[in-house]
Protein backbone atom coordinates (compact mmCIF):
# COMPACT_ATOMS: atom_id res chain seq x y z
CA UNK A 1 0.00 0.00 0.00
CA UNK A 2 1.21 3.51 -0.75
CA UNK A 3 2.23 5.53 2.26
CA UNK A 4 0.77 8.92 3.17
CA UNK A 5 2.12 11.56 0.85
CA UNK A 6 2.33 15.32 0.87
CA UNK A 7 4.30 15.67 -2.32
CA UNK A 8 4.56 18.00 -5.27
CA UNK A 9 4.90 16.72 -8.81
CA UNK A 10 5.12 19.27 -11.58
CA UNK A 11 1.93 19.50 -13.67
CA UNK A 12 0.13 16.98 -11.44
CA UNK A 13 -3.23 18.01 -9.95
CA UNK A 14 -4.15 17.73 -6.27
CA UNK A 15 -7.55 16.83 -4.81
CA UNK A 16 -7.97 18.94 -1.65
CA UNK A 17 -10.52 19.31 1.13
CA UNK A 18 -10.69 21.70 4.05
CA UNK A 19 -13.31 20.78 6.69
CA UNK A 20 -14.83 22.80 9.50
CA UNK A 21 -14.29 21.84 13.12
CA UNK A 22 -17.11 19.88 14.79
CA UNK A 23 -19.33 20.22 11.72
CA UNK A 24 -19.47 23.99 12.19
CA UNK A 25 -21.43 25.81 9.48
CA UNK A 26 -18.84 27.79 7.54
CA UNK A 27 -21.43 29.68 5.53
CA UNK A 28 -24.43 30.95 7.46
CA UNK A 29 -25.78 33.28 4.79
CA UNK A 30 -25.17 34.49 1.25
CA UNK A 31 -22.61 37.09 2.31
CA UNK A 32 -20.40 34.38 3.81
CA UNK A 33 -20.25 32.54 0.52
CA UNK A 34 -19.46 35.79 -1.27
CA UNK A 35 -16.74 36.69 1.21
CA UNK A 36 -15.10 33.29 0.76
CA UNK A 37 -15.34 33.61 -3.03
CA UNK A 38 -13.74 37.06 -2.89
CA UNK A 39 -10.85 35.68 -0.86
CA UNK A 40 -10.48 32.84 -3.38
CA UNK A 41 -10.39 35.28 -6.30
CA UNK A 42 -7.83 37.47 -4.56
CA UNK A 43 -5.51 34.57 -3.81
CA UNK A 44 -6.09 33.09 -7.25
CA UNK A 45 -4.88 36.30 -8.89
CA UNK A 46 -1.34 35.43 -7.78
CA UNK A 47 -1.43 32.51 -10.24
CA UNK A 48 0.37 30.21 -7.81
CA UNK A 49 -2.04 27.41 -8.61
CA UNK A 50 -4.76 26.70 -11.16
CA UNK A 51 -8.14 25.66 -9.75
CA UNK A 52 -9.92 23.33 -12.17
CA UNK A 53 -12.98 22.37 -10.11
CA UNK A 54 -14.41 23.37 -6.73
CA UNK A 55 -17.48 23.36 -4.54
CA UNK A 56 -18.34 25.37 -1.41
CA UNK A 57 -20.50 23.28 0.89
CA UNK A 58 -21.89 24.29 4.25
CA UNK A 59 -19.22 22.47 6.27
CA UNK A 60 -16.29 22.16 3.88
CA UNK A 61 -14.47 23.48 0.83
CA UNK A 62 -13.33 20.91 -1.74
CA UNK A 63 -11.40 21.51 -4.94
CA UNK A 64 -9.06 20.20 -7.64
CA UNK A 65 -6.01 22.30 -8.51
CA UNK A 66 -2.57 22.16 -10.08
CA UNK A 67 0.06 23.97 -7.97
CA UNK A 68 2.79 25.83 -9.84
CA UNK A 69 5.49 25.26 -7.20
CA UNK A 70 6.23 22.85 -4.36
CA UNK A 71 4.98 25.29 -1.70
CA UNK A 72 2.15 26.87 -3.72
CA UNK A 73 -0.64 24.75 -2.25
CA UNK A 74 0.44 25.08 1.38
CA UNK A 75 0.84 28.87 1.11
CA UNK A 76 -2.52 29.14 -0.64
CA UNK A 77 -4.28 27.13 2.06
CA UNK A 78 -2.60 29.02 4.90
CA UNK A 79 -3.68 32.36 3.48
CA UNK A 80 -7.19 31.13 2.67
CA UNK A 81 -7.72 29.67 6.14
CA UNK A 82 -6.30 32.68 7.96
CA UNK A 83 -8.25 35.28 5.97
CA UNK A 84 -11.59 33.53 6.23
CA UNK A 85 -11.16 32.85 9.95
CA UNK A 86 -10.46 36.56 10.45
CA UNK A 87 -13.58 37.51 8.49
CA UNK A 88 -15.82 34.90 10.14
CA UNK A 89 -14.71 35.51 13.73
CA UNK A 90 -15.07 39.26 13.37
CA UNK A 91 -18.55 38.98 11.87
CA UNK A 92 -19.83 36.47 14.42
CA UNK A 93 -17.85 37.75 17.41
CA UNK A 94 -16.03 34.51 18.09
CA UNK A 95 -12.44 33.30 18.59
CA UNK A 96 -10.47 30.23 17.63
CA UNK A 97 -10.05 28.22 14.47
CA UNK A 98 -12.75 27.13 12.08
CA UNK A 99 -10.89 24.11 10.75
CA UNK A 100 -10.87 20.48 11.73
CA UNK A 101 -7.11 20.43 11.17
CA UNK A 102 -4.75 20.76 8.26
CA UNK A 103 -6.22 20.38 4.81
CA UNK A 104 -6.14 16.93 3.26
CA UNK A 105 -4.71 16.42 -0.21
CA UNK A 106 -4.35 13.57 -2.67
CA UNK A 107 -2.00 13.67 -5.64
CA UNK A 108 -3.82 12.78 -8.88
CA UNK A 109 -2.66 10.67 -11.79
CA UNK A 110 -4.02 13.16 -14.31
CA UNK A 111 -4.40 10.93 -17.34
CA UNK A 112 -6.38 8.31 -15.43
CA UNK A 113 -8.38 10.18 -12.78
CA UNK A 114 -8.49 13.94 -13.39
CA UNK A 115 -11.94 13.99 -15.01
CA UNK A 116 -13.29 11.49 -12.49
CA UNK A 117 -12.23 13.76 -9.62
CA UNK A 118 -13.70 16.79 -11.41
CA UNK A 119 -17.00 14.96 -11.81
CA UNK A 120 -16.88 13.72 -8.19
CA UNK A 121 -16.41 17.28 -6.86
CA UNK A 122 -18.95 18.97 -9.11
CA UNK A 123 -21.66 16.37 -8.48
CA UNK A 124 -21.46 17.24 -4.78
CA UNK A 125 -23.11 20.57 -5.59
CA UNK A 126 -26.93 20.56 -5.19
CA UNK A 127 -29.00 21.47 -8.24
CA UNK A 128 -28.79 25.22 -8.85
CA UNK A 129 -25.89 25.72 -6.41
CA UNK A 130 -24.02 28.77 -7.70
CA UNK A 131 -20.83 28.32 -5.66
CA UNK A 132 -19.35 25.58 -7.77
CA UNK A 133 -17.20 25.25 -10.88
CA UNK A 134 -19.94 23.17 -12.48
CA UNK A 135 -21.37 26.44 -13.77
CA UNK A 136 -18.18 27.08 -15.73
CA UNK A 137 -17.18 23.58 -16.81
CA UNK A 138 -20.67 22.39 -17.68
CA UNK A 139 -22.50 25.59 -18.66
CA UNK A 140 -19.67 27.92 -19.73
CA UNK A 141 -20.69 30.68 -17.35
CA UNK A 142 -18.11 33.24 -16.30
CA UNK A 143 -16.00 32.22 -13.29
CA UNK A 144 -12.81 34.06 -12.36
CA UNK A 145 -11.71 31.22 -10.09
CA UNK A 146 -11.59 28.42 -12.66
CA UNK A 147 -8.57 27.77 -14.83
CA UNK A 148 -9.43 24.86 -17.08
CA UNK A 149 -6.85 22.10 -17.17
CA UNK A 150 -4.86 21.21 -20.25
CA UNK A 151 -6.75 17.89 -20.41
CA UNK A 152 -10.09 19.72 -20.40
CA UNK A 153 -8.89 21.95 -23.23
CA UNK A 154 -7.89 18.89 -25.21
CA UNK A 155 -11.51 17.76 -25.22
CA UNK A 156 -11.98 20.00 -28.25
CA UNK A 157 -10.81 22.98 -30.20
CA UNK A 158 -13.90 25.04 -29.45
CA UNK A 159 -15.72 25.79 -26.19
CA UNK A 160 -18.79 24.06 -27.59
CA UNK A 161 -16.90 20.83 -28.30
CA UNK A 162 -15.43 20.82 -24.80
CA UNK A 163 -18.77 21.44 -23.12
CA UNK A 164 -20.48 18.71 -25.13
CA UNK A 165 -17.87 16.07 -24.31
CA UNK A 166 -17.59 16.98 -20.64
CA UNK A 167 -21.38 17.10 -20.31
CA UNK A 168 -21.64 13.63 -21.79
CA UNK A 169 -19.08 12.35 -19.29
CA UNK A 170 -20.64 14.29 -16.39
CA UNK A 171 -24.11 12.82 -17.02
CA UNK A 172 -22.86 9.27 -17.60
CA UNK A 173 -23.60 6.57 -15.05
CA UNK A 174 -22.00 7.07 -11.66
CA UNK A 175 -19.18 4.61 -10.94
CA UNK A 176 -19.72 4.07 -7.21
CA UNK A 177 -16.55 1.99 -6.78
CA UNK A 178 -14.44 4.68 -8.41
CA UNK A 179 -16.04 7.37 -6.24
CA UNK A 180 -15.35 5.29 -3.13
CA UNK A 181 -11.73 4.98 -4.24
CA UNK A 182 -11.41 8.72 -4.81
CA UNK A 183 -12.99 9.50 -1.44
CA UNK A 184 -10.77 7.00 0.38
CA UNK A 185 -7.60 8.31 -1.25
CA UNK A 186 -8.47 11.85 -0.18
CA UNK A 187 -9.44 10.88 3.34
CA UNK A 188 -6.23 8.86 3.85
CA UNK A 189 -4.12 11.27 1.77
CA UNK A 190 -2.99 8.53 -0.57
CA UNK A 191 -2.25 8.91 -4.24
CA UNK A 192 -5.28 8.73 -6.51
CA UNK A 193 -3.65 6.69 -9.21
CA UNK A 194 -2.70 3.28 -10.52
CA UNK A 195 -0.31 0.92 -8.77
CA UNK A 196 2.23 1.48 -11.51
CA UNK A 197 1.99 5.25 -11.07
CA UNK A 198 2.42 4.94 -7.31
CA UNK A 199 5.34 2.53 -7.70
CA UNK A 200 7.22 5.00 -9.90
CA UNK A 201 6.20 8.14 -8.04
CA UNK A 202 9.45 8.61 -6.13
CA UNK A 203 11.41 8.51 -9.37
CA UNK A 204 9.14 11.16 -10.84
CA UNK A 205 9.14 13.65 -7.97
CA UNK A 206 10.75 16.85 -9.06
CA UNK A 207 10.57 15.96 -12.76
CA UNK A 208 7.92 16.80 -15.33
CA UNK A 209 5.35 14.15 -16.09
CA UNK A 210 4.79 15.18 -19.72
CA UNK A 211 5.98 12.58 -22.23
CA UNK A 212 7.46 13.31 -25.62
CA UNK A 213 6.62 11.21 -28.59
CA UNK A 214 9.65 9.21 -29.51
CA UNK A 215 10.65 7.47 -32.64
CA UNK A 216 10.87 8.59 -36.21
CA UNK A 217 7.61 9.55 -37.92
CA UNK A 218 6.70 7.46 -40.87
CA UNK A 219 7.73 8.92 -44.19
CA UNK A 220 4.63 9.84 -46.19
CA UNK A 221 6.52 10.81 -49.32
CA UNK A 222 7.76 7.36 -50.29
CA UNK A 223 5.88 7.30 -53.59
CA UNK A 224 7.49 10.56 -54.61
CA UNK A 225 10.88 9.43 -53.36
CA UNK A 226 10.84 6.24 -55.42
CA UNK A 227 10.57 8.30 -58.59
CA UNK A 228 13.55 10.45 -57.66
CA UNK A 229 15.79 8.09 -55.73
CA UNK A 230 16.68 5.05 -57.83
CA UNK A 231 19.09 3.04 -55.69
CA UNK A 232 19.55 4.14 -52.09
CA UNK A 233 22.57 2.61 -50.34
CA UNK A 234 24.42 3.35 -47.12
CA UNK A 235 27.32 5.76 -47.62
CA UNK A 236 30.57 3.91 -46.92
CA UNK A 237 33.92 5.65 -46.70
CA UNK A 238 35.73 2.63 -48.16
CA UNK A 239 33.33 1.76 -50.93
CA UNK A 240 32.75 5.40 -51.87
CA UNK A 241 36.18 6.86 -51.08
CA UNK A 242 36.71 8.01 -54.67
CA UNK A 243 33.19 9.34 -55.18
CA UNK A 244 32.72 12.98 -56.17
CA UNK A 245 29.56 15.04 -56.38
CA UNK A 246 28.43 17.78 -58.72
CA UNK A 247 25.86 20.52 -57.98
CA UNK A 248 22.20 19.91 -58.69
CA UNK A 249 21.57 22.07 -61.75
CA UNK A 250 19.16 19.90 -63.72
CA UNK A 251 15.87 18.92 -62.11
CA UNK A 252 14.66 16.81 -65.02
CA UNK A 253 14.56 13.92 -62.55
CA UNK A 254 11.60 15.69 -60.88
CA UNK A 255 9.48 15.93 -64.02
CA UNK A 256 7.33 12.96 -62.99
CA UNK A 257 6.73 14.38 -59.51
CA UNK A 258 3.09 15.42 -59.05
CA UNK A 259 3.66 16.91 -55.60
CA UNK A 260 6.59 17.93 -53.45
CA UNK A 261 6.95 17.48 -49.67
CA UNK A 262 7.16 20.85 -47.94
CA UNK A 263 8.46 21.85 -44.50
CA UNK A 264 6.46 24.15 -42.25
CA UNK A 265 9.17 26.81 -42.28
CA UNK A 266 9.14 27.02 -46.09
CA UNK A 267 5.38 27.17 -46.74
CA UNK A 268 5.50 30.89 -47.51
CA UNK A 269 8.51 30.47 -49.81
CA UNK A 270 7.13 27.50 -51.75
CA UNK A 271 3.60 28.89 -51.59
CA UNK A 272 4.68 32.05 -53.37
CA UNK A 273 4.86 29.99 -56.56
CA UNK A 274 2.64 26.93 -56.07
CA UNK A 275 -0.30 25.85 -53.87
CA UNK A 276 0.68 24.21 -50.57
CA UNK A 277 -1.93 21.80 -49.16
CA UNK A 278 -2.34 18.94 -46.70
CA UNK A 279 -2.35 15.30 -47.79
CA UNK A 280 -5.65 13.47 -47.39
CA UNK A 281 -4.42 10.48 -45.38
CA UNK A 282 -4.94 9.76 -41.68
CA UNK A 283 -1.82 11.68 -40.68
CA UNK A 284 -1.67 14.64 -43.06
CA UNK A 285 1.61 16.18 -44.13
CA UNK A 286 2.34 19.31 -46.14
CA UNK A 287 2.89 19.10 -49.88
CA UNK A 288 3.02 21.47 -52.81
CA UNK A 289 0.89 20.61 -55.85
CA UNK A 290 2.95 21.02 -59.02
CA UNK A 291 0.85 19.07 -61.50
CA UNK A 292 -2.69 18.88 -62.89
CA UNK A 293 -2.49 15.16 -63.51
CA UNK A 294 0.44 15.05 -65.94
CA UNK A 295 4.10 15.98 -65.68
CA UNK A 296 5.36 18.54 -63.19
CA UNK A 297 4.55 22.09 -64.19
CA UNK A 298 7.30 23.41 -61.91
CA UNK A 299 10.18 22.12 -64.08
CA UNK A 300 10.70 23.64 -67.50
CA UNK A 301 12.10 22.04 -70.66
CA UNK A 302 15.65 22.89 -69.56
CA UNK A 303 15.25 21.08 -66.24
CA UNK A 304 15.05 24.32 -64.25
CA UNK A 305 12.69 25.01 -61.33
CA UNK A 306 10.60 27.89 -62.60
CA UNK A 307 10.07 29.76 -59.31
CA UNK A 308 12.77 31.53 -57.31
CA UNK A 309 12.75 29.08 -54.37
CA UNK A 310 13.64 25.41 -54.81
CA UNK A 311 12.07 23.22 -52.07
CA UNK A 312 14.54 21.71 -49.60
CA UNK A 313 13.30 18.24 -50.55
CA UNK A 314 15.17 18.56 -53.85
CA UNK A 315 18.16 20.39 -52.42
CA UNK A 316 19.06 17.46 -50.17
CA UNK A 317 19.20 15.10 -53.15
CA UNK A 318 21.06 12.72 -53.71
CA UNK A 319 21.46 12.25 -49.92
CA UNK A 320 18.95 10.90 -47.45
CA UNK A 321 18.72 9.85 -43.79
CA UNK A 322 17.43 6.56 -42.41
CA UNK A 323 17.17 4.82 -39.04
CA UNK A 324 18.70 1.46 -38.23
CA UNK A 325 16.37 -1.36 -37.19
CA UNK A 326 18.50 -2.09 -34.12
CA UNK A 327 18.44 1.51 -32.89
CA UNK A 328 15.73 3.81 -34.30
CA UNK A 329 17.52 6.85 -32.85
CA UNK A 330 20.70 6.07 -34.76
CA UNK A 331 20.82 7.67 -38.19
CA UNK A 332 22.75 6.52 -41.24
CA UNK A 333 23.54 8.50 -44.37
CA UNK A 334 22.16 7.14 -47.63
CA UNK A 335 23.02 8.13 -51.19
CA UNK A 336 21.35 7.44 -54.51
CA UNK A 337 24.19 5.46 -56.03
CA UNK A 338 22.68 5.83 -59.53
CA UNK A 339 22.38 9.60 -59.31
CA UNK A 340 23.95 11.44 -62.28
CA UNK A 341 25.39 13.90 -59.76
CA UNK A 342 27.99 11.36 -58.65
CA UNK A 343 31.17 10.81 -60.56
CA UNK A 344 34.69 9.48 -59.99
CA UNK A 345 36.30 11.87 -62.43
CA UNK A 346 34.86 15.31 -61.70
CA UNK A 347 33.14 17.19 -58.90
CA UNK A 348 33.91 17.71 -55.21
CA UNK A 349 35.31 14.81 -53.18
CA UNK A 350 33.08 13.25 -50.50
CA UNK A 351 36.00 11.98 -48.44
CA UNK A 352 39.48 13.26 -47.84
CA UNK A 353 42.51 11.09 -48.51
CA UNK A 354 42.67 10.10 -44.83
CA UNK A 355 39.05 8.85 -45.00
CA UNK A 356 37.60 11.77 -43.05
CA UNK A 357 34.52 13.61 -44.31
CA UNK A 358 35.19 16.47 -46.67
CA UNK A 359 33.75 19.93 -46.10
CA UNK A 360 31.25 19.23 -48.89
CA UNK A 361 29.99 16.06 -47.19
CA UNK A 362 29.91 17.76 -43.80
CA UNK A 363 27.68 20.51 -45.20
CA UNK A 364 25.42 17.90 -46.81
CA UNK A 365 25.05 16.01 -43.52
CA UNK A 366 24.29 19.23 -41.63
CA UNK A 367 21.59 20.06 -44.18
CA UNK A 368 20.11 16.55 -43.85
CA UNK A 369 20.04 16.79 -40.06
CA UNK A 370 18.33 20.18 -40.14
CA UNK A 371 15.84 18.93 -42.74
CA UNK A 372 15.05 15.87 -40.60
CA UNK A 373 14.37 17.95 -37.48
CA UNK A 374 12.21 20.39 -39.45
CA UNK A 375 10.30 17.48 -40.97
CA UNK A 376 9.41 16.23 -37.48
CA UNK A 377 8.29 19.73 -36.51
CA UNK A 378 6.20 19.89 -39.68
CA UNK A 379 4.50 16.56 -39.01
CA UNK A 380 3.71 17.61 -35.44
CA UNK A 381 2.22 20.90 -36.63
CA UNK A 382 0.19 19.13 -39.33
CA UNK A 383 -1.15 16.72 -36.70
CA UNK A 384 -2.23 19.57 -34.43
CA UNK A 385 -4.05 21.23 -37.30
CA UNK A 386 -5.65 17.97 -38.45
CA UNK A 387 -6.76 17.09 -34.90
CA UNK A 388 -8.50 20.47 -34.60
CA UNK A 389 -10.99 19.41 -37.29
CA UNK A 390 -10.50 22.48 -39.47
CA UNK A 391 -9.28 20.63 -42.58
CA UNK A 392 -11.71 20.10 -45.47
CA UNK A 393 -11.41 17.78 -48.48
CA UNK A 394 -10.80 19.59 -51.75
CA UNK A 395 -10.16 18.71 -55.36
CA UNK A 396 -9.16 20.45 -58.58
CA UNK A 397 -11.56 19.84 -61.45
CA UNK A 398 -12.81 21.31 -64.73
CA UNK A 399 -16.28 21.24 -66.22
CA UNK A 400 -19.69 20.72 -64.65
CA UNK A 401 -22.11 17.80 -64.29
CA UNK A 402 -21.47 14.96 -66.71
CA UNK A 403 -18.65 17.00 -68.25
CA UNK A 404 -16.81 17.34 -64.95
CA UNK A 405 -13.29 15.98 -64.90
CA UNK A 406 -11.32 15.68 -61.67
CA UNK A 407 -7.66 16.56 -62.24
CA UNK A 408 -6.32 16.36 -58.68
CA UNK A 409 -7.97 15.04 -55.53
CA UNK A 410 -7.07 13.47 -52.19
CA UNK A 411 -5.88 16.64 -50.50
CA UNK A 412 -7.18 18.95 -47.76
CA UNK A 413 -7.12 22.66 -47.01
CA UNK A 414 -7.92 24.76 -43.95
CA UNK A 415 -11.51 25.96 -43.72
CA UNK A 416 -11.39 29.63 -42.72
CA UNK A 417 -14.74 29.60 -40.86
CA UNK A 418 -13.74 26.59 -38.78
CA UNK A 419 -10.39 28.22 -38.05
CA UNK A 420 -12.09 31.37 -36.78
CA UNK A 421 -14.41 29.26 -34.60
CA UNK A 422 -11.52 27.83 -32.57
CA UNK A 423 -11.29 28.92 -28.94
CA UNK A 424 -9.33 32.05 -28.17
CA UNK A 425 -6.75 30.16 -26.12
CA UNK A 426 -6.05 27.79 -29.04
CA UNK A 427 -5.70 30.68 -31.49
CA UNK A 428 -3.44 32.59 -29.11
CA UNK A 429 -1.25 29.52 -28.66
CA UNK A 430 -1.08 29.04 -32.44
CA UNK A 431 -0.10 32.67 -32.93
CA UNK A 432 2.77 32.31 -30.44
CA UNK A 433 3.95 29.12 -32.13
CA UNK A 434 3.79 30.56 -35.63
CA UNK A 435 1.08 28.13 -36.75
CA UNK A 436 -1.31 30.92 -37.73
CA UNK A 437 1.36 32.51 -39.93
CA UNK A 438 1.91 29.18 -41.62
CA UNK A 439 -1.84 28.69 -42.15
CA UNK A 440 -2.13 32.19 -43.63
CA UNK A 441 0.69 31.37 -46.06
CA UNK A 442 -1.06 28.08 -46.94
CA UNK A 443 -4.37 29.82 -47.63
CA UNK A 444 -2.70 32.53 -49.67
CA UNK A 445 -0.88 29.89 -51.72
CA UNK A 446 -4.19 28.43 -52.90
CA UNK A 447 -4.44 31.35 -55.31
CA UNK A 448 -1.66 29.61 -57.21
CA UNK A 449 -4.00 26.81 -58.27
CA UNK A 450 -4.82 29.21 -61.08
CA UNK A 451 -1.08 29.51 -61.71
CA UNK A 452 -0.99 25.78 -62.49
CA UNK A 453 -3.71 26.27 -65.12
CA UNK A 454 -1.87 29.27 -66.56
CA UNK A 455 1.37 27.31 -66.89
CA UNK A 456 -0.45 24.34 -68.42
CA UNK A 457 -2.18 26.62 -70.92
CA UNK A 458 1.10 28.26 -71.90
CA UNK A 459 2.76 24.91 -72.48
CA UNK A 460 -0.11 23.67 -74.60
CA UNK A 461 0.10 26.83 -76.69
Secondary structure, DSSP 8 states (H G I E B T S, - for coil): ---------TT--EEEEEEBGGG--S--SHHHHHHHHHHHHHHHTT-SEEEEEEEEETTEEEEEEEESSTTHHHHHHHHHHHHHHHHHHHHTT--S--BSSS-EEEEB-HHHHHHHHHHHHHTTS-TT-SSBTHHHHTT----SSB---HHHHTT-SSHHHHHHHHHHHHTS---HHHHHHHHHHHHHT--BS-HHHHHTHHHHTTS-------S----S-HHHHHHH-S-EEE--TTTTTT-EE------GGGTT-SEEE--GGGHHHHHTTS-EEEESSSS--EEEE--SSSS-SSB-TTS-BSSS---HHHHTTTEEEEE-SS-TT-EEEEEETT-TTEESSSSEESB-TTS-B-HHHHHHHHHHHHHHHHHHHHHHHHHHHHHTT-EEEEEEEES-GGG-EEEEEEEEEE-HHHHHTS-HHHHHHHHHHTHHHHHHHHHHHGGGHHHHHHHHHHHH-
